[in-house]
Amino acid sequence: MKRLLLCLALASLAPARDLDRIEKLLEELTNAHGPSGFEGPVRAIVRRELAPLATRTETDGLGSLISVLEGPAGSPRVMMAAHMDELGMLVKYITPDGFVKFQTLGGWLDQGLISQRFLILTRKGPVLGITGLKTPHVMGQAERTRVFERDKMFLDVGATNKQDAEERLGIRPGDPIAPDSRFTPLNDGKLYLAKAWDDRVGLGVMIEVMRRLKQNPPPASVYAVATVQEEIGLRGAHTSAYQVKPDIGLSIEVGVASDYPGISMDEAQERVGAGPGVFLHDSSMLPNVKLRDFVAGAARDKGIPLQYELLSGYGEDGAEMQKVYGGAPSINISVPTRYLHNHNGLLSRADFDRAVDLVTEVIRRLDAGAVQRLKSFD
C-alpha cells in the first residue's frame, strides 16, 4: 500500500502531456455532446473552425453546416461530408420512483448500454446518470449469462421520486442523452481514446483539409459539409447534397478495424496504424470505379498507405451524395477505428494525418477535366 501511494504521489507530480493543436481540436470535438437531432454544440465548434477558412458559411433546413471555399468561376463542386451526430438516447418517461426510461438513437448494442455513465442534457444543465445493473450476488446462473434487453434498462440519476427528477434536476421527456466519456491519448500518445469518433474524426479531417486548401486553393469549389442525423438515416446528407448539388462526393468517415480479438477479416479488413481506408462496398453504396482508382493513384503517387474495406452492413453520407439529382461520383474515405458505437473507440494519430494528406491531394487533382472524365461513362 505504501508503494502504491508513493507511485500515485509521484505520478501527480509528473508534468502533464501537452496536446498539440490537432489533438486539442479532436479532444474538443469528441468531448462535445451531440446526439442525433441535437448537434448544436458540435456545430458551434465546426463553425468556429471553418468560418475563417471559407468564402461563406450557411446551413440547410435540418441544421447541416455548409462551408464553401469558392474556386475559379465555373469550377466543379466537390462536396466533403462528415457527420456531427453521435449515438445517444432520449428521455422517454420518468418512473414514480425517479428512474429514467429511455429511447435509443442510432445503432447501439444492448450489451454496450448496461452499467455505463450517461449525461442527460436538460434545460438546467447536464445531469449524470448510470444504467443500473443488478448485483451478481443475487442473480441465478441463467440470469448472469444472458444479455439484458434495453427495454428493461433505466438510468439512475439519484432522484428520490418523479417530482424530484423533474423539478430539482429539470429532466423532461425528449431530453437528449449522451455517453459520458472523455478524450485521452492512450499511454504513449500514438493512439487516441474517445467517444464519438464516429464521426468526429471525419470532422477533424475535413477541418484540417480546409486549412490546407485555404493556404493553397484547389481548382474546384470545395463544400465542407458537417451533416446532422446520419446515425438515424443519413438525413442531413440528403438535404445538404440537394442544396450543394455536388459534381463529386467525398464522405469522410470511420473505418471498421478488425485488428483485435473476436473479429475477423471476413467481417472487416482495416487495421489501426496501417493508413486510411477506402470503402469498396457497404450496404448503402458502391463507389464510382473511376473515382476509386483516382484516389488510389493519388495515394500511390504520394506514398500514402491505403487500405480497402468491404462490409456487409454500414451506411454513410456518400450514399446520399451519390444519388443527388442526376448522380455524382462518390466514395467513402475512412480512418480505421476500433470498438465503434460504444462509449470508447480507439484510433491512430498517424492514420488521421495520412487521411488529411490523402483527401487534400485528391481535391487538388479535381480540376474540371478530371471531374468530367470521372463523370463520363462513354
C-alpha positions as CSV (number, residue, x, y, z in Angstrom):
1,M,0.0,0.0,0.0
2,K,2.8,2.4,0.9
3,R,4.5,1.7,-2.5
4,L,1.2,2.3,-4.3
5,L,0.6,5.6,-2.5
6,L,4.2,6.7,-3.4
7,C,3.6,5.8,-7.1
8,L,0.4,7.8,-7.1
9,A,2.1,10.8,-5.5
10,L,5.0,10.7,-8.0
11,A,2.5,10.5,-10.9
12,S,0.7,13.5,-9.6
13,L,4.0,15.5,-9.7
14,A,4.8,14.4,-13.3
15,P,4.2,17.2,-15.9
16,A,1.0,16.9,-17.9
17,R,1.4,15.9,-21.5
18,D,0.9,18.9,-23.8
19,L,-1.6,18.4,-26.6
20,D,-0.8,19.9,-30.0
21,R,-3.3,21.9,-32.0
22,I,-4.9,18.9,-33.7
23,E,-5.1,16.9,-30.5
24,K,-6.8,19.8,-28.8
25,L,-9.3,20.1,-31.7
26,L,-10.0,16.3,-31.6
27,E,-10.4,16.5,-27.8
28,E,-12.9,19.3,-28.1
29,L,-14.8,17.6,-30.9
30,T,-15.1,14.2,-29.2
31,N,-15.9,15.6,-25.7
32,A,-18.8,17.7,-27.2
33,H,-22.2,16.2,-26.8
34,G,-24.3,15.9,-30.0
35,P,-26.8,13.0,-30.2
36,S,-28.7,12.8,-33.5
37,G,-31.0,15.8,-33.8
38,F,-29.1,17.7,-31.0
39,E,-25.8,18.6,-32.8
40,G,-25.7,22.3,-31.7
41,P,-22.6,22.1,-29.5
42,V,-20.6,20.3,-32.2
43,R,-21.9,22.7,-34.9
44,A,-20.6,25.6,-32.9
45,I,-17.1,24.2,-32.8
46,V,-17.1,23.3,-36.5
47,R,-18.4,26.8,-37.5
48,R,-15.7,28.5,-35.4
49,E,-13.0,26.5,-37.2
50,L,-14.3,26.7,-40.7
51,A,-15.6,30.2,-40.9
52,P,-12.1,31.8,-41.3
53,L,-11.3,29.2,-43.9
54,A,-14.4,29.6,-46.1
55,T,-15.7,32.1,-48.5
56,R,-19.1,31.8,-46.9
57,T,-20.9,29.5,-44.4
58,E,-24.6,28.6,-44.4
59,T,-26.9,25.9,-43.2
60,D,-29.6,23.7,-44.7
61,G,-33.1,23.3,-43.3
62,L,-32.1,20.4,-41.0
63,G,-29.1,22.1,-39.5
64,S,-26.2,20.8,-41.5
65,L,-23.4,23.3,-41.8
66,I,-22.1,24.1,-45.3
67,S,-18.8,26.0,-45.6
68,V,-17.8,27.0,-49.1
69,L,-14.3,27.7,-50.4
70,E,-15.0,29.2,-53.8
71,G,-12.9,28.1,-56.7
72,P,-12.5,29.7,-60.1
73,A,-15.7,30.7,-62.0
74,G,-17.4,27.7,-63.4
75,S,-15.2,25.2,-61.5
76,P,-16.7,21.8,-60.4
77,R,-18.3,21.4,-57.0
78,V,-16.6,19.0,-54.6
79,M,-18.5,18.1,-51.5
80,M,-16.8,16.7,-48.5
81,A,-19.1,15.4,-45.8
82,A,-18.6,14.3,-42.2
83,H,-21.4,13.9,-39.7
84,M,-21.7,15.7,-36.4
85,D,-24.1,13.4,-34.6
86,E,-23.2,10.6,-32.3
87,L,-25.2,7.7,-30.8
88,G,-27.4,8.8,-28.0
89,M,-30.8,8.4,-26.4
90,L,-33.9,10.4,-25.5
91,V,-35.8,10.5,-22.2
92,K,-39.0,8.5,-22.7
93,Y,-40.5,9.0,-19.2
94,I,-39.7,9.1,-15.5
95,T,-41.0,6.4,-13.2
96,P,-42.8,7.3,-10.0
97,D,-39.6,6.3,-8.1
98,G,-37.5,8.8,-10.2
99,F,-35.8,6.4,-12.6
100,V,-35.4,7.5,-16.2
101,K,-36.6,5.2,-19.1
102,F,-35.1,6.0,-22.5
103,Q,-35.4,5.6,-26.2
104,T,-32.1,4.9,-28.1
105,L,-30.9,7.0,-31.1
106,G,-28.7,5.0,-33.5
107,G,-27.2,1.6,-33.6
108,W,-26.5,0.6,-30.0
109,L,-25.9,-2.9,-28.9
110,D,-27.8,-3.7,-25.8
111,Q,-24.7,-5.0,-24.0
112,G,-22.9,-1.7,-24.8
113,L,-25.5,0.2,-22.8
114,I,-25.6,-1.5,-19.5
115,S,-23.6,-0.2,-16.4
116,Q,-22.4,2.9,-18.3
117,R,-22.4,6.6,-17.4
118,F,-24.6,9.0,-19.5
119,L,-25.4,12.7,-19.3
120,I,-29.0,13.9,-19.7
121,L,-28.8,17.3,-21.3
122,T,-31.5,19.2,-19.6
123,R,-32.6,22.8,-19.6
124,K,-30.8,23.2,-16.2
125,G,-27.6,21.6,-17.5
126,P,-26.1,18.1,-17.7
127,V,-27.4,15.5,-15.3
128,L,-25.2,12.5,-14.7
129,G,-26.9,9.1,-14.7
130,I,-25.9,5.4,-14.9
131,T,-27.7,2.5,-16.5
132,G,-28.2,0.4,-13.4
133,L,-27.3,-3.3,-13.2
134,K,-28.4,-5.7,-10.6
135,T,-25.5,-7.1,-8.5
136,P,-24.4,-10.6,-9.5
137,H,-24.6,-11.6,-5.8
138,V,-28.4,-12.1,-6.1
139,M,-28.5,-13.5,-9.7
140,G,-29.1,-17.1,-10.6
141,Q,-26.7,-18.7,-13.1
142,A,-29.1,-18.2,-16.1
143,E,-29.5,-14.6,-15.3
144,R,-25.8,-14.0,-15.1
145,T,-25.1,-15.2,-18.6
146,R,-28.0,-13.5,-20.5
147,V,-27.9,-10.2,-22.3
148,F,-30.0,-7.5,-20.7
149,E,-32.5,-6.0,-23.1
150,R,-32.7,-2.2,-23.5
151,D,-36.4,-2.0,-22.8
152,K,-35.7,-3.4,-19.3
153,M,-33.0,-0.8,-18.7
154,F,-33.2,2.6,-16.9
155,L,-31.0,5.5,-15.8
156,D,-30.4,6.1,-12.2
157,V,-29.9,9.8,-11.6
158,G,-30.2,9.8,-7.8
159,A,-33.6,11.3,-7.7
160,T,-35.9,10.4,-4.8
161,N,-39.0,10.4,-7.0
162,K,-40.5,11.6,-10.3
163,Q,-41.2,15.1,-8.9
164,D,-37.6,15.4,-7.7
165,A,-36.3,14.4,-11.1
166,E,-38.5,16.9,-12.9
167,E,-38.2,19.9,-10.5
168,R,-34.8,19.6,-9.0
169,L,-32.9,18.1,-11.9
170,G,-35.0,19.6,-14.7
171,I,-35.5,16.3,-16.6
172,R,-38.3,16.2,-19.2
173,P,-39.4,13.7,-21.8
174,G,-37.5,14.3,-25.1
175,D,-34.3,15.5,-23.4
176,P,-31.2,14.2,-25.2
177,I,-28.9,11.8,-23.5
178,A,-25.2,11.4,-24.5
179,P,-22.4,9.0,-23.4
180,D,-20.1,10.3,-20.7
181,S,-16.6,9.5,-21.8
182,R,-13.5,11.8,-22.2
183,F,-10.8,12.1,-24.8
184,T,-7.4,10.6,-23.7
185,P,-4.2,9.9,-25.5
186,L,-3.6,6.3,-24.7
187,N,-0.3,5.6,-22.9
188,D,2.4,6.6,-25.4
189,G,0.0,9.1,-27.1
190,K,0.1,7.5,-30.6
191,L,-3.4,6.1,-30.2
192,Y,-6.4,8.3,-29.1
193,L,-9.2,7.0,-26.9
194,A,-12.6,8.8,-27.0
195,K,-16.3,8.5,-27.6
196,A,-18.0,9.7,-30.8
197,W,-15.1,9.1,-33.2
198,D,-18.0,8.2,-35.5
199,D,-17.8,10.8,-36.9
200,R,-15.9,13.5,-35.1
201,V,-12.7,12.1,-36.7
202,G,-14.2,12.9,-40.1
203,L,-14.9,16.5,-38.9
204,G,-11.3,16.8,-37.8
205,V,-10.0,15.6,-41.2
206,M,-12.3,17.9,-43.0
207,I,-11.3,21.0,-41.0
208,E,-7.6,20.2,-41.5
209,V,-8.1,19.7,-45.2
210,M,-9.8,23.0,-45.5
211,R,-7.0,24.7,-43.6
212,R,-4.5,23.4,-46.2
213,L,-6.7,24.3,-49.1
214,K,-7.2,27.9,-47.8
215,Q,-3.4,28.3,-47.9
216,N,-3.1,26.8,-51.4
217,P,-6.5,27.0,-53.2
218,P,-7.6,24.0,-55.3
219,P,-9.0,24.1,-58.9
220,A,-12.5,23.3,-57.7
221,S,-15.1,24.9,-55.4
222,V,-15.0,22.9,-52.1
223,Y,-18.1,22.5,-49.9
224,A,-17.2,21.2,-46.5
225,V,-20.4,19.9,-45.0
226,A,-20.9,18.9,-41.4
227,T,-24.1,16.9,-41.6
228,V,-26.8,16.1,-39.0
229,Q,-28.7,12.9,-38.2
230,E,-26.5,10.5,-40.1
231,E,-26.9,7.8,-37.4
232,I,-30.7,7.7,-37.9
233,G,-30.9,7.6,-41.7
234,L,-28.4,9.9,-43.4
235,R,-30.9,12.7,-43.2
236,G,-28.6,15.7,-43.2
237,A,-26.6,14.4,-46.1
238,H,-29.8,14.0,-48.1
239,T,-30.9,17.6,-47.6
240,S,-27.4,19.2,-47.8
241,A,-26.5,17.3,-51.0
242,Y,-29.6,18.8,-52.7
243,Q,-28.5,22.2,-51.5
244,V,-24.9,21.8,-52.7
245,K,-25.6,19.8,-55.9
246,P,-22.1,18.3,-56.0
247,D,-20.2,17.1,-59.0
248,I,-18.0,14.9,-56.8
249,G,-18.8,13.5,-53.3
250,L,-16.2,12.6,-50.7
251,S,-17.5,11.1,-47.5
252,I,-15.0,11.2,-44.6
253,E,-15.8,8.5,-42.0
254,V,-14.5,6.0,-39.5
255,G,-13.4,2.6,-40.8
256,V,-14.2,-0.6,-39.1
257,A,-10.9,-2.0,-37.8
258,S,-10.6,-5.8,-37.4
259,D,-7.2,-6.0,-35.7
260,Y,-8.3,-7.2,-32.3
261,P,-9.5,-10.5,-30.8
262,G,-13.1,-11.5,-31.6
263,I,-13.3,-10.0,-35.1
264,S,-12.2,-11.5,-38.4
265,M,-11.1,-10.2,-41.8
266,D,-14.3,-11.8,-43.2
267,E,-16.2,-9.1,-41.2
268,A,-13.9,-6.1,-41.8
269,Q,-10.4,-5.6,-43.2
270,E,-8.9,-2.3,-41.9
271,R,-6.1,-2.2,-39.3
272,V,-5.3,0.7,-37.0
273,G,-2.0,2.3,-37.9
274,A,-1.9,1.0,-41.5
275,G,-3.2,4.1,-43.2
276,P,-6.6,5.5,-44.3
277,G,-9.1,3.3,-46.0
278,V,-11.4,3.3,-49.0
279,F,-14.8,1.5,-48.9
280,L,-15.4,-0.7,-51.9
281,H,-18.8,-1.9,-50.6
282,D,-21.2,-1.2,-47.8
283,S,-25.0,-1.7,-47.5
284,S,-25.7,1.9,-48.7
285,M,-23.2,2.5,-51.6
286,L,-20.8,1.1,-54.2
287,P,-18.2,3.8,-55.0
288,N,-17.6,5.1,-58.5
289,V,-15.0,2.9,-60.0
290,K,-13.1,5.7,-61.7
291,L,-13.0,7.7,-58.5
292,R,-11.8,4.7,-56.6
293,D,-8.9,4.4,-59.0
294,F,-8.3,8.2,-58.9
295,V,-8.0,8.1,-55.1
296,A,-5.7,5.0,-55.2
297,G,-3.5,6.8,-57.7
298,A,-3.2,9.9,-55.6
299,A,-2.3,7.7,-52.6
300,R,0.3,5.8,-54.6
301,D,1.9,8.9,-56.0
302,K,2.2,10.5,-52.6
303,G,3.4,7.3,-50.8
304,I,0.3,7.2,-48.6
305,P,-0.5,3.6,-47.5
306,L,-4.1,2.8,-48.4
307,Q,-6.4,0.1,-47.1
308,Y,-9.6,-1.3,-48.7
309,E,-12.8,-2.2,-46.8
310,L,-15.8,-4.3,-47.9
311,L,-18.6,-4.5,-45.3
312,S,-21.9,-6.3,-45.4
313,G,-23.5,-3.6,-43.3
314,Y,-22.8,0.0,-42.6
315,G,-24.2,3.1,-44.2
316,E,-22.7,6.6,-44.8
317,D,-23.3,10.0,-46.2
318,G,-21.6,9.2,-49.6
319,A,-24.8,7.2,-50.4
320,E,-26.8,10.4,-50.4
321,M,-24.3,12.5,-52.4
322,Q,-24.1,9.7,-55.0
323,K,-27.9,9.8,-55.6
324,V,-28.4,13.6,-55.7
325,Y,-30.1,14.9,-58.9
326,G,-28.6,13.0,-61.8
327,G,-25.9,11.4,-59.6
328,A,-22.4,12.3,-58.6
329,P,-19.3,10.0,-58.4
330,S,-18.8,9.4,-54.7
331,I,-16.5,7.5,-52.4
332,N,-16.1,6.9,-48.7
333,I,-12.6,7.5,-47.2
334,S,-12.0,6.3,-43.7
335,V,-9.8,6.4,-40.6
336,P,-9.6,2.9,-39.1
337,T,-11.2,2.8,-35.7
338,R,-11.7,0.0,-33.0
339,Y,-14.8,-0.5,-30.9
340,L,-17.3,1.6,-32.9
341,H,-20.7,2.5,-31.5
342,N,-19.6,2.2,-27.9
343,H,-18.5,4.6,-25.1
344,N,-14.9,4.3,-26.1
345,G,-13.2,4.0,-29.5
346,L,-9.6,3.9,-30.4
347,L,-7.7,5.2,-33.5
348,S,-4.2,6.2,-34.6
349,R,-3.0,9.8,-35.0
350,A,-0.8,8.6,-37.9
351,D,-3.9,7.4,-39.7
352,F,-5.6,10.7,-39.1
353,D,-2.6,12.6,-40.5
354,R,-2.4,10.4,-43.6
355,A,-6.1,10.8,-44.2
356,V,-5.7,14.5,-44.2
357,D,-2.8,14.2,-46.7
358,L,-4.9,11.9,-49.0
359,V,-8.1,13.9,-49.1
360,T,-6.1,17.1,-49.7
361,E,-4.2,15.6,-52.6
362,V,-7.4,14.2,-54.1
363,I,-9.1,17.6,-54.1
364,R,-6.1,19.3,-55.5
365,R,-6.3,17.0,-58.5
366,L,-10.0,17.5,-59.1
367,D,-9.9,20.2,-61.9
368,A,-12.7,20.5,-64.5
369,G,-11.0,18.0,-66.8
370,A,-10.6,15.3,-64.2
371,V,-14.1,15.7,-62.9
372,Q,-15.5,15.4,-66.5
373,R,-13.6,12.2,-67.0
374,L,-14.8,10.8,-63.7
375,K,-18.4,11.6,-64.7
376,S,-18.2,10.2,-68.2
377,F,-19.4,6.7,-69.0
378,D,-18.8,6.8,-72.7
